[in-house]
């Protein structure tokens, strides 16, 4: 048998293989549905971010809307106290910091970011890209100096003005910035923090004049929220997802290795533009994936790694890369987490026996002597209802931890937190975390964690039913 010439064996060897279906390829609806499900998993967090920017474009000026600080893109809103328990813009916030929130769109203009002198107070600014990954290290633990910084897109080549201390680049079309500034739960610290947070803001580069701009965040307009349910505002709709995906593919460059996935998704959208059966299969797949997968990832028991005592935690929050599962789970259950080196989160739905936490029961969480979460920032245990928001109570207490100066330690040095709906005896009230009537969740946060927290050596105690 005569072997064919080498050139005849591999005529395409010098060419790049196709990364997706060739233009005009017939696409059966069943195939479209399979690809659509993966596109939905990949794109859900990115479409979520895209839709937040579109919503914020409609905000005329910095204001509280439904208890949440909102501002037009490239501007920022700040609280002047802890999070309003009635806001529904972002699920699973904490009650230890004064938050800010801003959508950044540096392709429209580079954005100036002000960093005040926080002194010894813990603070961190999380700058997220459209993938919900953090792209900068800004905060006390990094030794970030006070001053002015610039957020620019990857292609910006303009002149950096004198007085700008550094430039942070965003590879995606948009992102978000969330300042977090620790505050003790005292009247004195509520007053003391106002001076420093008044200097936190962002604005387009054209407005930069080298002077700190000041805002009295207690006195910005407030308007009611539009009608909604108990849960987080719905940022992604399966029925319109694929109408928005094309824009997202343009806004977010592929990571190395994602080129073939992008080609598949673009081919899917091209087929849907001319074939109603393909489009219908895509919407059906998105709707099914929302119900069968995304809704299930809302539950913390399905988020991250399962630990002893029925806790779960993530190890790559806000540094997801191509871990599409964890990114989607975090985006659905508690979007805008910090990276692991900034904050470790432990999520809990169950007691030590594996039973669902419920306000029908009483519980305790006991840290032994010297066994509090090892942090250089702060720690807390926060209570959430079944929608991952705060259950409004008369005490207006939604977390306990470093911020609370009246916690009572036992004679042996241990600390017990009592978790229950009904008020305990007076000697236990300082350590009481009120629970809602129905099922609930708790989260331990550890900001500026020690290495044993980062690497998973330290584990929280189980929640015990009384």
C-alpha positions in Angstrom: 0.0 0.0 0.0 1.4 3.4 -1.0 1.2 6.1 1.6 -0.3 9.4 0.3 2.0 12.4 0.2 2.3 14.2 3.5 0.8 17.3 2.0 -2.3 15.4 1.1 -2.7 14.0 4.5 -3.0 17.3 6.3 -4.2 20.0 4.0 -5.6 22.0 6.9 -2.7 21.5 9.2 -1.5 25.0 8.6 -4.9 26.5 9.2 -6.6 27.3 12.5 -9.6 24.9 13.0 -13.0 26.5 13.2 -14.0 27.5 16.8 -17.7 27.1 16.1 -20.3 26.1 13.5 -19.6 27.6 10.0 -21.9 30.4 9.0 -25.1 29.0 7.6 -24.8 25.7 9.3 -28.2 24.2 10.0 -28.8 24.3 13.7 -31.4 21.8 15.1 -33.4 23.3 18.0 -32.2 20.4 20.3 -28.6 21.4 19.7 -29.5 25.1 20.3 -31.1 24.2 23.6 -27.9 22.4 24.8 -25.6 25.3 23.9 -28.2 27.8 25.3 -28.1 26.1 28.7 -24.3 26.5 28.9 -24.6 30.1 27.7 -27.1 30.8 30.4 -24.8 29.4 33.1 -21.8 31.3 31.7 -23.7 34.6 31.1 -26.1 34.9 34.0 -23.7 36.9 36.2 -22.5 39.1 33.3 -26.1 39.9 32.1 -26.9 40.6 35.8 -24.1 43.3 35.8 -25.1 44.6 32.3 -28.7 45.1 33.5 -27.6 46.9 36.7 -25.8 49.4 34.5 -28.8 49.9 32.3 -31.0 50.4 35.4 -28.5 52.9 36.9 -28.5 54.9 33.7 -32.1 55.8 34.5 -31.2 57.2 37.9 -31.2 61.0 37.4 -29.1 61.9 40.4 -27.5 60.4 43.5 -30.3 59.3 45.8 -31.6 56.5 48.1 -34.1 54.4 46.1 -36.0 52.0 48.3 -33.3 52.4 50.9 -30.4 51.7 48.6 -27.9 54.3 47.5 -28.0 54.6 43.7 -26.3 56.9 41.2 -25.8 57.3 37.5 -22.8 55.4 36.1 -19.4 56.8 37.0 -20.9 58.2 40.2 -21.4 56.7 43.6 -23.8 56.6 46.5 -23.0 56.0 50.1 -24.9 55.1 53.2 -24.3 57.1 56.3 -25.1 54.2 58.6 -25.5 50.4 58.3 -27.5 49.0 55.4 -31.2 49.8 55.4 -32.9 46.5 56.2 -35.6 47.2 53.7 -33.4 47.6 50.6 -33.7 44.8 47.9 -31.1 45.9 45.4 -28.3 43.5 46.7 -29.0 40.4 48.7 -26.9 39.2 51.7 -25.3 42.5 52.8 -23.5 42.8 56.2 -24.3 45.0 59.2 -20.8 45.9 60.1 -19.7 48.5 57.6 -20.9 51.6 56.0 -21.4 50.6 52.3 -21.1 52.6 49.1 -22.0 51.4 45.6 -21.2 52.7 42.1 -21.4 51.5 38.6 -18.2 52.3 36.6 -18.2 52.6 32.9 -14.7 53.7 32.1 -15.1 53.4 28.3 -17.4 56.4 28.5 -14.8 58.3 30.7 -12.0 57.4 33.1 -13.2 57.7 36.6 -11.6 59.5 39.5 -11.8 57.6 42.9 -11.3 59.5 46.2 -9.6 57.7 49.1 -9.7 59.6 52.4 -7.3 59.2 55.3 -9.1 56.5 57.3 -6.6 56.5 60.1 -6.7 53.2 62.0 -10.2 52.4 60.8 -10.6 49.2 58.7 -11.7 49.9 55.1 -11.6 48.2 51.7 -12.7 49.2 48.2 -13.7 46.3 46.0 -13.5 47.1 42.3 -15.3 44.4 40.3 -15.2 43.8 36.5 -18.3 42.6 34.6 -17.4 39.0 35.5 -17.8 39.9 39.2 -14.0 39.3 39.7 -12.1 41.8 41.8 -9.4 43.6 39.7 -7.6 45.8 42.2 -6.3 45.6 45.7 -7.4 48.8 47.5 -7.7 49.0 51.3 -6.1 49.2 54.7 -4.5 45.7 54.5 -2.7 46.8 51.3 -1.4 50.0 52.7 -3.3 52.1 50.1 -2.4 55.8 50.7 -5.0 58.5 50.8 -5.5 60.4 47.6 -6.9 60.3 44.1 -6.9 57.3 41.9 -8.1 56.7 38.3 -10.2 53.8 37.0 -9.6 53.5 33.2 -10.4 50.9 30.6 -7.7 48.7 29.1 -7.3 50.7 26.0 -7.2 54.2 27.5 -3.9 56.0 26.6 -4.7 59.5 27.8 -2.5 61.6 30.0 -2.7 60.9 33.7 -3.2 64.3 35.5 -0.8 65.5 38.2 -2.2 64.5 41.6 -3.4 61.1 40.5 -1.7 58.5 42.7 -2.3 55.4 40.6 -4.4 53.9 37.8 -6.5 50.8 37.9 -7.5 49.1 34.6 -10.8 47.4 33.8 -10.7 45.0 30.9 -14.5 44.8 30.6 -16.9 47.5 29.5 -18.2 48.1 32.9 -17.9 47.1 36.5 -18.8 48.1 40.1 -17.0 49.7 43.0 -18.1 49.0 46.6 -16.4 50.8 49.5 -16.8 49.1 52.9 -15.8 51.1 56.0 -16.0 49.4 59.4 -18.1 51.1 62.1 -18.6 50.3 65.7 -22.3 49.9 66.8 -22.1 53.0 69.0 -23.5 56.5 68.7 -20.0 57.9 69.1 -18.7 56.1 66.1 -21.7 56.8 64.0 -20.9 60.5 64.4 -17.1 60.1 64.0 -17.4 58.2 60.7 -19.3 61.0 58.9 -16.2 63.1 58.3 -14.3 60.4 56.5 -17.1 58.9 54.5 -18.1 62.4 53.3 -14.9 62.2 51.2 -15.7 58.9 49.5 -16.9 59.4 45.9 -16.2 58.8 42.3 -16.7 61.0 39.2 -15.7 61.4 35.6 -12.1 62.6 35.0 -13.3 65.9 33.5 -14.5 66.9 37.0 -11.1 66.4 38.7 -9.6 69.6 40.2 -7.2 68.1 42.7 -9.5 68.9 45.7 -11.4 66.4 47.7 -15.1 66.7 46.9 -17.4 66.4 49.9 -20.9 64.9 50.2 -23.2 64.9 53.3 -24.6 61.4 52.8 -27.3 62.0 55.4 -28.9 64.6 53.2 -29.3 63.1 49.7 -32.8 62.6 48.2 -34.8 59.5 49.1 -37.6 58.0 47.1 -39.6 54.8 47.6 -38.7 51.6 45.8 -40.9 50.4 42.9 -43.2 47.6 43.8 -41.5 44.3 44.4 -41.3 41.1 46.4 -39.5 40.0 49.5 -36.4 38.9 47.6 -33.7 40.6 45.6 -34.7 42.7 42.6 -34.8 40.4 39.6 -31.8 41.3 37.4 -31.9 38.5 34.9 -35.0 37.3 33.0 -34.8 34.0 31.0 -37.2 35.3 28.4 -34.9 38.3 27.5 -31.5 36.9 28.4 -30.5 36.1 24.8 -31.6 39.6 23.6 -28.9 40.9 26.0 -26.2 38.3 25.5 -24.9 39.7 22.3 -24.1 43.0 23.9 -22.4 41.3 26.8 -20.2 39.3 24.4 -19.0 42.6 23.0 -18.6 44.1 26.5 -16.5 41.3 28.0 -13.4 40.0 26.1 -12.9 36.3 26.3 -10.4 34.8 28.7 -7.7 32.6 27.3 -9.4 29.4 26.2 -12.9 30.9 25.9 -12.7 31.7 22.2 -14.5 28.5 21.2 -17.2 29.2 23.7 -17.7 32.7 22.4 -17.9 31.3 18.8 -20.6 28.8 19.9 -22.6 31.5 21.6 -22.3 33.9 18.6 -23.4 31.2 16.2 -26.3 30.5 18.5 -27.4 34.1 18.4 -27.0 34.2 14.6 -29.2 31.1 14.2 -31.9 32.6 16.5 -32.0 35.7 14.4 -33.4 33.8 11.4 -35.0 30.7 13.0 -37.9 31.1 15.4 -37.7 27.4 16.4 -34.1 27.9 17.5 -35.0 31.0 19.5 -37.9 29.2 21.2 -35.6 26.3 22.1 -33.1 28.8 23.6 -35.7 30.6 25.7 -37.1 27.2 26.9 -33.6 26.1 27.9 -32.9 29.3 29.7 -36.2 29.0 31.6 -35.5 25.4 32.5 -31.9 26.2 33.6 -33.2 29.1 35.8 -35.6 26.8 37.6 -33.6 23.6 37.8 -30.1 25.1 38.5 -30.0 28.8 39.2 -32.8 28.7 41.7 -31.1 25.9 43.5 -27.8 27.8 43.7 -29.5 30.4 45.7 -29.3 28.1 48.7 -26.0 28.3 50.6 -26.0 24.6 51.2 -25.2 24.4 47.4 -22.6 27.1 47.4 -18.8 26.3 47.7 -17.3 23.6 49.7 -19.1 21.6 52.5 -17.2 21.8 55.8 -17.6 20.1 59.2 -20.6 21.3 61.2 -22.6 21.8 57.9 -21.0 25.1 57.1 -20.1 25.9 53.5 -17.6 28.4 52.1 -16.0 29.4 48.8 -12.2 29.6 48.3 -12.1 31.6 45.1 -14.7 34.3 45.6 -14.4 37.3 43.3 -11.5 35.4 41.6 -13.6 33.0 39.7 -11.8 32.9 36.3 -13.4 30.1 34.4 -15.1 28.5 37.5 -18.5 29.2 36.1 -20.4 27.1 38.7 -19.1 29.1 41.7 -19.4 32.4 40.0 -23.0 31.7 39.2 -23.7 30.4 42.7 -22.2 33.5 44.3 -24.0 35.8 41.9 -27.3 34.2 42.7 -27.0 33.9 46.5 -24.7 36.8 47.5 -23.2 38.8 44.6 -20.2 41.1 45.2 -18.2 39.0 47.7 -14.7 40.0 48.4 -11.7 37.9 47.4 -10.6 35.3 49.9 -7.6 37.3 51.2 -9.9 40.2 52.1 -12.9 38.3 53.5 -13.7 34.7 54.3 -17.4 33.8 54.4 -18.9 30.8 56.2 -22.6 30.1 55.3 -25.0 28.1 57.4 -28.5 26.7 56.9 -28.3 23.8 59.4 -27.6 23.0 63.0 -25.1 20.4 64.2 -27.6 17.6 63.6 -28.2 18.7 60.0 -31.6 20.0 60.6 -32.8 23.3 58.9 -32.4 26.4 61.1 -35.8 27.7 62.1 -37.2 30.4 64.3 -39.4 27.6 65.9 -36.2 26.5 67.8 -33.5 28.0 70.0 -29.8 27.7 69.2 -26.4 28.7 70.5 -23.0 29.2 68.8 -20.0 29.0 71.2 -16.5 30.1 70.4 -14.0 28.6 72.9 -11.4 30.8 74.7 -9.1 32.3 72.1 -11.1 30.6 69.3 -12.8 33.6 67.8 -12.3 34.0 64.0 -8.6 35.0 63.7 -8.7 38.4 61.9 -6.8 41.7 61.7 -10.0 43.5 60.5 -13.2 42.3 62.1 -15.6 39.3 62.3 -19.3 39.0 62.7 -22.2 36.5 62.7 -25.2 37.8 60.6 -28.8 36.7 60.6 -30.8 36.4 57.3 -34.3 35.4 56.5 -35.1 32.9 53.8 -34.5 35.5 51.1 -31.0 36.4 52.4 -32.2 39.8 53.8 -32.7 41.1 57.3 -35.7 40.3 59.4 -36.7 43.6 60.9 -36.9 43.4 64.7 -37.5 45.8 67.5 -33.9 45.6 68.6 -32.7 46.5 65.1 -29.9 44.0 65.6 -29.0 41.8 62.6 -25.4 40.8 63.5 -23.1 40.4 66.4 -19.3 40.6 66.4 -16.3 43.0 66.7 -18.6 46.0 66.3 -20.5 45.2 69.5 -18.9 46.4 72.6 -21.3 44.9 75.1 -20.8 41.2 74.3 -20.5 39.1 77.5 -17.7 36.5 77.7 -18.0 33.5 80.1 -15.7 33.1 83.1 -13.7 30.5 81.0 -13.1 33.0 78.2 -15.6 31.5 75.8 -18.2 33.5 73.9 -21.8 32.1 73.3 -24.2 33.8 70.9 -27.9 32.9 71.4 -29.9 32.6 68.3 -33.6 32.5 68.7 -36.8 34.4 68.0 -38.0 35.1 71.5 -36.2 37.5 73.8 -34.0 35.6 76.3 -33.5 36.6 79.9 -32.0 40.0 80.5 -28.5 38.6 81.3 -28.3 37.1 77.8 -29.8 39.9 75.7 -26.3 41.4 74.9 -25.4 38.1 73.2 -28.8 37.6 71.5 -29.1 37.4 67.7 -32.8 37.7 67.0 -34.2 35.2 64.5 -37.2 35.4 62.2 -40.2 33.1 62.7 -39.5 30.8 59.8 -36.4 29.3 58.2 -33.3 31.4 58.3 -29.6 31.5 57.4 -26.5 32.8 59.1 -23.1 33.9 57.8 -19.8 34.3 59.6 -17.6 37.0 58.0 -14.0 37.4 58.7 -12.4 40.6 57.2 -8.6 40.8 56.8 -8.4 37.1 57.7 -5.3 35.4 59.1 -3.6 32.7 57.0 -5.3 29.9 58.9 -8.7 31.3 57.8 -7.5 31.9 54.2 -6.2 28.3 53.8 -9.1 26.6 55.6 -7.3 25.5 58.7 -9.6 27.4 61.1 -13.2 26.1 61.2 -16.2 27.6 63.0 -18.1 25.6 65.6 -21.4 24.1 64.8 -24.7 25.8 65.7 -26.2 23.7 68.5 -29.9 23.3 69.1 -31.0 24.0 72.7 
